[in-house]
Amino acid sequence: MLSIKHAFKAGVYSFCLLLINQVYEVIAPYFMDSIINNHEQLGMTMGELVSIFTLIPKTMEMIAIAILVIGLYKMWSNKKQT
């Protein structure tokens, strides 16, 4: 809410990605069962599927943190110039 109030777009995007990440972690077990049961049809091994499902939330979190850090750097560099 403070990011929206102060028009800090990078913070809003970062927290939205983190929220989507939390929703994914709640929903993922429900659709992972059906995908894992049919892993032969996808042409992937069980290990490959598990690694993909664990990389998705970590990648989303890393992107969200990178957006936040870049946004903060840009904000602070603009304040130093003024």
Residue frames as qw, qx, qy, qz and C-alpha x, y, z in Angstrom:
[[0.000, 0.885, 0.465, 0.000, 0.00, 0.00, 0.00],
 [0.296, -0.794, 0.107, 0.520, 2.86, 2.35, 0.74],
 [0.416, -0.095, 0.604, 0.674, 4.40, 1.60, -2.65],
 [0.180, 0.648, 0.640, 0.372, 1.14, 2.59, -4.35],
 [0.194, -0.912, -0.275, 0.232, 0.83, 5.71, -2.17],
 [0.295, -0.733, 0.299, 0.535, 4.33, 6.88, -3.06],
 [0.693, 0.672, -0.100, -0.242, 4.05, 5.80, -6.73],
 [0.214, -0.570, 0.781, 0.141, 6.90, 3.28, -6.40],
 [0.820, 0.295, -0.227, -0.435, 6.05, 1.03, -9.34],
 [0.468, 0.380, -0.791, 0.105, 8.96, -1.37, -8.82],
 [0.194, -0.151, 0.782, -0.573, 7.74, -2.09, -5.29],
 [0.721, 0.188, 0.212, -0.633, 4.20, -2.72, -6.51],
 [0.754, 0.388, -0.468, -0.247, 5.39, -5.10, -9.22],
 [0.244, 0.363, -0.847, 0.303, 7.73, -6.86, -6.82],
 [0.363, -0.047, 0.703, -0.609, 5.07, -7.43, -4.18],
 [0.785, 0.273, -0.019, -0.556, 2.57, -8.56, -6.82],
 [0.633, 0.386, -0.669, -0.063, 5.05, -11.18, -8.03],
 [0.030, 0.231, -0.851, 0.470, 5.62, -12.31, -4.46],
 [0.603, 0.088, 0.414, -0.676, 1.86, -12.58, -3.96],
 [0.799, 0.347, -0.313, -0.377, 1.52, -14.63, -7.16],
 [0.377, 0.380, -0.823, 0.186, 4.35, -16.82, -5.90],
 [0.279, -0.106, 0.751, -0.588, 2.50, -17.50, -2.63],
 [0.759, 0.240, 0.138, -0.590, -0.69, -18.34, -4.54],
 [0.660, 0.425, -0.594, -0.177, 1.29, -20.71, -6.78],
 [0.131, 0.299, -0.880, 0.346, 2.70, -22.52, -3.76],
 [0.513, 0.056, 0.588, -0.623, -0.83, -23.07, -2.42],
 [0.775, 0.400, 0.011, -0.489, -2.33, -24.18, -5.75],
 [0.330, 0.568, -0.728, -0.195, 0.62, -26.18, -7.13],
 [0.254, -0.172, 0.935, -0.177, 0.12, -29.41, -5.14],
 [0.652, 0.359, 0.477, -0.467, -3.37, -29.83, -6.58],
 [0.725, 0.630, -0.110, -0.257, -2.32, -29.84, -10.22],
 [0.054, 0.636, -0.769, -0.047, 1.10, -31.43, -9.68],
 [0.606, -0.077, 0.764, -0.206, -0.47, -34.77, -8.79],
 [0.774, 0.521, 0.307, -0.187, -2.16, -35.14, -12.18],
 [0.426, 0.811, -0.392, -0.084, 0.94, -34.01, -14.05],
 [0.204, -0.545, 0.809, -0.084, 3.25, -36.33, -12.12],
 [0.721, 0.093, 0.655, -0.207, 0.92, -39.29, -12.70],
 [0.746, 0.622, 0.238, 0.001, 1.13, -38.66, -16.48],
 [0.199, -0.805, 0.405, 0.386, 4.84, -37.83, -16.68],
 [0.580, -0.027, 0.715, 0.390, 5.49, -40.55, -19.30],
 [0.443, 0.736, 0.493, 0.138, 3.22, -38.76, -21.77],
 [0.009, 0.982, -0.084, -0.169, 5.27, -35.58, -21.38],
 [0.799, 0.459, -0.220, 0.320, 8.50, -37.38, -22.19],
 [0.010, -0.725, 0.462, -0.510, 10.11, -36.29, -18.93],
 [0.547, -0.069, -0.775, 0.309, 11.44, -38.23, -15.99],
 [0.489, -0.750, -0.444, 0.037, 10.12, -37.78, -12.47],
 [0.563, -0.407, -0.088, 0.714, 13.29, -35.95, -11.45],
 [0.209, 0.221, 0.320, 0.897, 12.95, -33.44, -14.27],
 [0.289, -0.682, -0.499, -0.450, 9.37, -32.65, -13.28],
 [0.587, -0.675, -0.331, 0.299, 10.28, -32.20, -9.64],
 [0.485, -0.211, 0.055, 0.847, 13.18, -29.90, -10.51],
 [0.038, 0.423, 0.407, 0.809, 10.95, -27.77, -12.75],
 [0.430, -0.730, -0.469, -0.251, 8.27, -27.48, -10.08],
 [0.598, -0.610, -0.208, 0.477, 10.84, -26.39, -7.50],
 [0.428, -0.001, 0.191, 0.883, 12.53, -23.91, -9.83],
 [0.005, -0.674, -0.494, -0.549, 9.35, -22.00, -10.69],
 [0.388, -0.881, -0.269, -0.011, 8.77, -20.38, -7.26],
 [0.624, -0.474, 0.088, 0.615, 12.46, -19.75, -6.69],
 [0.382, 0.247, 0.398, 0.797, 12.77, -18.05, -10.08],
 [0.123, -0.797, -0.425, -0.411, 9.70, -15.89, -9.42],
 [0.541, -0.788, -0.152, 0.250, 11.09, -14.84, -6.05],
 [0.595, -0.223, 0.225, 0.739, 14.47, -14.02, -7.57],
 [0.218, 0.498, 0.438, 0.716, 12.85, -11.88, -10.28],
 [0.303, -0.864, -0.362, -0.176, 10.72, -10.04, -7.70],
 [0.595, -0.658, -0.009, 0.461, 13.74, -9.25, -5.54],
 [0.506, 0.044, 0.341, 0.791, 15.73, -8.11, -8.59],
 [0.040, 0.710, 0.437, 0.551, 12.90, -5.76, -9.63],
 [0.454, -0.859, -0.230, 0.057, 12.77, -4.32, -6.10],
 [0.634, -0.442, 0.133, 0.621, 16.54, -3.81, -5.90],
 [0.386, 0.278, 0.407, 0.780, 16.72, -2.19, -9.34],
 [0.123, -0.810, -0.421, -0.390, 13.77, 0.07, -8.49],
 [0.538, -0.793, -0.120, 0.260, 15.33, 1.14, -5.19],
 [0.601, -0.186, 0.244, 0.738, 18.67, 1.82, -6.88],
 [0.221, 0.508, 0.431, 0.712, 17.00, 4.00, -9.51],
 [0.306, -0.870, -0.346, -0.173, 14.99, 5.86, -6.87],
 [0.605, -0.671, 0.000, 0.429, 18.04, 6.54, -4.72],
 [0.534, 0.020, 0.324, 0.780, 20.19, 7.58, -7.69],
 [0.066, 0.701, 0.416, 0.575, 17.52, 10.08, -8.74],
 [0.447, -0.868, -0.215, 0.024, 17.40, 11.53, -5.21],
 [0.657, -0.397, 0.120, 0.629, 21.20, 11.92, -5.14],
 [0.402, 0.330, 0.379, 0.766, 21.12, 13.95, -8.37],
 [0.117, -0.810, -0.353, -0.453, 18.61, 16.46, -7.01]]
